[in-house]
Amino acid sequence: MAYKMKTPPIRIVLSVGGFNSLLEYLSMVEQDSNNEMNKKAFRLKEKLLKYTVPFETETNEEMVDIRFFVNEVIDVITILVNSTLITNVSADYYSVLCKVRESLKNSKE
């Protein structure tokens, strides 16, 4: 039986600037992070450079069409959330989350 290619189900369309920013961020993570993040960033960057499809909109705006499998989106989110490049956090959002969850819990009772 012939091998059947499966199109990744998650589609993201980015501007050229957004695409460049994403790849620049992946490059920084690749050089700056721990071993697991380095590998994920490298694999994603290589995939994006190989399989992303550039196109023009009806208004002649240059865009890129990126397709991801679920595990690749999980890698992107993991890299964005766990990156050591973000050092200045302005608020304790975890405390806010706990308060919101507590108020939701109390409102259900």
Secondary structure, 3 states (H helix, E strand, C coil): CCCCCCCCCEEEEEEHHHHHHHHHHHHHHHHHCCHHHHHHHHHHHHHHHHHCEEEECCCCCEEEEEEECHHHHHHHHHHHHHCCCCCCCCCCHHHHHHHHHHHHHHHHC
